[in-house]
Amino acid sequence: MDFAETRAQFYIPEHIVYLDGNSLGPLPIAAERRVAALLREEWGAQLIAGWNDAGWMQQPARLGERIGTLIGAPPGTVTVGETLSIRIYQALAAALDRVPDRKVVLSDTGNFPSDLYMAKTYLQRFDQDAELRLVAPQEVEAALDESVAVLMLTQVDYRSGRLHDMAHLTRAAHACGALTLWDLAHSAGALPVALAAAGADFAAGCTYKYLNGGPGAPAFIYVAPAHIDAVQPVLSGWLGHRAPFAFDPDYRPGAGIERMRVGTPPVIAMAALEAALDVFDGVDMNDIRDASMALAEYFIDEVQRRCPQLILASPRDPALRGSQVSFAFDQGYAAMQALIERGVIGDFRAPDIMRFGFAPLYINRQDLTRALDILEEVIRDELWDNPAYKVRRAVT
């Protein structure tokens, strides 16, 4: 596929090579127009009537269907709203309720800290006998046994880009009677995901990374058809009620995935996300994956040739990583600041990881050649050795 057409749909400053879509996707040009139209023609002109006349109340389901097509989810199994941490909390609670006789949540040491915080908080509050058990990523399958209630993993490791085999680990979990919860933060929009085909039980993900929904864009949650009418939401928000505007004092869960709604949808943010998802119309996720792997392979080869001081911290086999590549460098934070000042934007994760994301929707080989030239100069000439680059900012 020629991605020149999708590239033209993003606003990226001319002097910038943007390799940080794994953290925050760039602005789709249509999102600016869509949000402006909502402010003026819907909120402005229709006022509160927009909930009915502009379809605001249906946004979570409408967006859920569109995201569902990108992650291999059947119709009616995905809804959008809230933050990813809240969605993880919801999904984990629902999964644990389905396996009440077991006490272990199994995850790996590379999982995103917020997911682990949510799990610890839930277990400490609701079941003092429960355990969050952490093992090395490569030891997950061996750690599965009949004590495990839920296997909770992030499909693509946020630091290294290491990719878990969803289908294989889901089968292994089911074989010992456990359920699975997958965090798709670094998967959705970056690589083909097949939740239904893999047999995944629950999943959640954010929309501001590879889906380009904008800073703070709402998250999504998936519940497999086998569980969707049985789960009891731990967060019983009014919009998850079967009849929200009946204002019933007793909670009755909504039908299907609607019960996983919580609060009022963020209408303006969802408008931006709707426009961002338009970019994926007619795009095959397999083409995105192939192009991403080709870009990453070129980048790795060139970095290893030009900058041997940088140590590859991602799997060398492209089939074993997502759409990001990480390098370890003891002056990684300062080096990244030097790159950013020169127009190459990646990011840094403690203690020493420089991360680069490869989203072919808006990145091409010419961009990488320019980035590599600048990276080589920064490392070769030790341009990172500047006190200003070593001052840690709030967001790294």
RAQUI-V708621 format. One record per pair of residues at least 24 apart in sequence whose C-alpha atoms are under 7 Angstrom apart, sorted by sequence separation. I is the first residue (numbers start at 1). J is the second residue. D is the distance in whole Angstrom. If there is no record, write none. Layout:
I;J;D
I;J;D
This chain:
200;224;7
237;261;7
238;262;6
239;263;6
328;352;5
329;353;7
109;134;6
237;262;4
238;263;6
239;264;7
293;318;6
328;353;5
103;129;7
104;130;6
105;131;6
106;132;6
107;133;6
108;134;5
109;135;6
229;255;7
233;259;7
236;262;6
237;263;6
327;353;6
328;354;6
88;115;7
103;130;4
104;131;5
105;132;5
106;133;5
107;134;5
108;135;5
109;136;5
110;137;7
151;178;7
155;182;6
229;256;5
233;260;6
235;262;7
326;353;6
327;354;5
344;371;6
103;131;6
104;132;6
105;133;6
106;134;6
107;135;7
108;136;5
109;137;7
141;169;7
150;178;5
151;179;6
152;180;6
153;181;6
154;182;6
155;183;6
158;186;7
170;198;7
228;256;5
326;354;5
327;355;7
85;114;6
89;118;6
104;133;7
108;137;5
144;173;7
149;178;5
150;179;5
151;180;5
152;181;5
153;182;5
154;183;4
155;184;6
170;199;7
228;257;6
296;325;7
326;355;4
85;115;6
89;119;7
146;176;5
148;178;6
149;179;6
150;180;5
151;181;6
152;182;6
153;183;6
154;184;6
156;186;6
170;200;6
325;355;6
326;356;6
141;172;7
145;176;6
146;177;7
150;181;7
156;187;6
167;198;4
292;323;6
324;355;7
325;356;5
108;140;7
155;187;7
166;198;7
324;356;5
325;357;6
85;118;7
324;357;4
223;257;7
323;357;6
324;358;6
323;358;6
339;375;7
338;378;7
106;148;6
111;153;7
104;147;6
105;148;6
111;154;6
335;378;7
103;147;7
104;148;5
105;149;6
106;150;6
107;151;6
102;147;6
103;148;7
104;149;5
105;150;5
106;151;5
107;152;5
108;153;7
338;383;7
102;148;6
103;149;6
104;150;7
105;151;6
106;152;6
107;153;6
111;157;7
112;158;7
338;384;5
102;149;5
105;152;7
110;157;6
349;396;7
348;396;6
335;384;5
347;396;6
99;149;6
334;384;5
338;389;7
217;269;6
337;389;5
96;149;6
96;150;7
95;150;7
334;389;5
334;390;5
333;390;7
213;272;6
213;273;4
296;358;7
213;276;6
295;358;7
212;276;6
211;276;7
211;277;7
292;358;6
292;359;6
292;360;6
291;360;6
299;368;7
307;376;6
295;365;6
306;376;6
288;360;6
307;379;7
95;179;7
92;181;7
192;285;5
191;285;6
192;286;6
191;286;7
191;288;7
190;288;7
191;289;5
190;289;7
91;202;6
88;204;6
71;188;6
87;204;6
70;188;7
70;189;7
84;204;7
71;192;7
72;193;6
73;194;7
84;205;6
71;193;5
72;194;4
73;195;6
74;196;7
84;206;6
70;193;7
71;194;6
72;195;5
73;196;6
71;195;6
72;196;6
190;323;6
87;221;6
83;218;6
84;219;5
82;218;5
83;219;5
81;218;5
82;219;6
94;231;6
80;218;6
81;219;5
94;232;6
80;219;6
81;220;6
94;233;6
80;220;4
79;220;6
80;221;7
93;234;6
78;220;7
79;221;6
78;221;6
79;222;7
90;233;7
78;222;5
90;234;6
77;222;6
78;223;7
90;235;7
77;223;6
77;224;6
77;225;7
162;314;6
160;313;6
161;314;6
162;315;6
160;314;5
163;320;5
162;320;6
163;321;4
162;321;4
163;322;6
161;321;5
162;322;6
161;322;5
161;324;6
22;186;6
161;325;6
160;325;7
156;322;6
160;326;6
159;326;7
190;359;7
79;257;7
78;257;6
77;257;6
76;257;6
25;208;6
24;208;6
25;209;5
81;265;6
24;209;4
25;210;6
27;212;7
23;209;5
25;211;7
26;212;6
22;209;5
25;212;4
27;214;7
21;209;6
22;210;6
24;212;7
21;210;6
25;214;7
159;349;7
24;215;7
56;267;6
63;274;7
35;268;6
35;271;6
34;271;6
35;272;6
34;272;7
31;272;5
34;275;7
31;275;5
30;275;6
31;276;6
28;276;6
6;279;6
1;287;6
22;324;7
20;345;6
17;343;6
18;344;6
19;345;6
20;346;5
16;343;5
17;344;5
18;345;5
19;346;5
20;347;6
15;343;6
16;344;6
17;345;6
18;346;7
22;357;5
20;356;6
21;357;6
19;356;5
20;357;5
19;357;5
21;359;7
19;358;6
17;367;6
7;361;6
17;371;7
6;361;5
7;362;4
6;362;7
3;360;7
3;361;6
